């Protein structure tokens, strides 16, 4: 995220709302399973019914910020969870 902010300042990106995503979809379940694998811990899950209007997956499309700056995401979701877990353990 910090890299995107620097790129926006260096490239004089206009004020606006920008997604800083990977343009890749991940379900909540995928993220939980990945977190369990990375941390080696079992997370207690309470699954409920899908609510009306809830999407099966979400995608943060970063096309706009990429078109207006030289920013590109460097990390995938696995890397992000790993980095967060390492920070937490320090």
Residue pairs with C-beta under 8 A, 6 or more apart in sequence:
1 20
3 71
3 74
4 18
4 20
4 65
4 69
4 71
7 13
7 65
7 69
7 70
7 71
8 18
8 65
8 68
8 69
8 71
10 69
10 70
11 68
11 69
11 70
13 65
13 68
13 69
14 68
16 64
18 62
18 64
18 65
19 60
19 61
19 62
19 64
19 65
20 60
20 62
20 65
20 71
20 73
21 59
21 60
21 61
21 62
21 73
22 60
22 62
22 73
22 76
22 77
23 59
23 60
23 61
23 62
23 63
24 59
24 76
24 77
25 57
25 58
25 59
26 57
26 58
26 77
27 56
27 57
31 77
31 81
32 43
32 45
34 77
34 78
34 81
35 43
35 81
35 85
36 42
36 43
38 78
38 81
38 82
38 85
39 85
62 71
62 73
65 71
66 72
75 83
